[in-house]
Amino acid sequence: MEKNSVKRNRRRSSKVATEHILSGFDLAKLGDGEVAYIRVMSSDEAQRMFPAITGLPDGSDIFALHSADGTPLALTDSKQAAVGHALGDKLVVASIH
């Protein structure tokens, strides 16, 4: 019985977790031009991030469509409009949490 338990322990210890590490630049380029994500932000936050945008309604949620590298593509007042913009540009919307 000891022989079997030794073999099991060897098998477990022989498995090595392999990590793939990407640089921030490499990560940002994944899906570039094909993948986008939608970020919800307050109108105040949107105004700070995009000072050229004026007339955002106070206290409302803004939906920002970003390319995979974080470049903002569109600001909308609904998630459906952001998804529609992504689909119109043939982008896959990735879910982020």
N, C-alpha and C positions, 0 to 999 in steps of 0.2 A: 504494500500500500504506500509506503514512503516513496518508492520509485515513481509512481504515478503523480504524487503531489509535487515532486521535484520537477517533473516534466511540465506540469501545468504552470508552475511558477516561472519556469524559463520562458514559456510561451508568452506569458503576460509581460514579463520584463523585456522581451525582445521587441515588443511593439513600441516604436518611437514616434511620438507626435511630430509631424513635420509642419512647420509654419512657413507660409509664403509671405514675405514682407514686401509691401509696395511703398514706394516713396509717395509723399503727398502729391507730387506732380503726376506720377503714374496712376494713382488712384483717381485724380481729377480727370484724366484723359479716358478712363474707361467709359465706353458707350458714348463718347463725344460725337455729337451729331445724330445720335440714334435714341438716346435715353434722356429723360427729363424727370424732374420731381416737382411736386407742388408743396409749397410751404405756406402755412397760414400765419399771418402776422396782424398785429393791430394797425389801425390807420396811423397812429403816432409812430410806430416802428417803421412803417412803410415810408412815411414822410422823412424820417431821419436817414433811411437808406437811399432814398431817391428824392433828394431835395428839389429836383427840377419838376417833379409832379406837384401840381397844385389842385386844390378843391376836393381833397379826399374827405369824406364824411367822418366827423369825429366819433370815436367809440365803436366803429364797425370793424369787422374782420375783412382783411384783404387777402386774396389768394395770389401768391407769386409763383409763376412757372419759371423754373430754372433749368438750364442745361446741365448735363452731368458734371461739368467742371464748375458749376456754381454761377455761371453767367445768367443774369436775369433776362428772361425772354418776354414776359408779359405780366401785368398786374390786372386783376379782375376783381369783381365784387362777389363772384360765386365760384365754387369748385367746378361746377359743370362747364362754365365758360373757360376755365383754365384747362380742363381735360379736352374740351372741344378745340382749343387752340393747339394743344399738343398733337391731337389726332390729325388736325388740318396740316400740320407740319410733318406728319408721318413719324412722330416721336412715340416711343414706348414710355408710359408713365410708371416709374418705379415707386414702390411703396417704401417710405422711410418712417422710422419710429423714433 
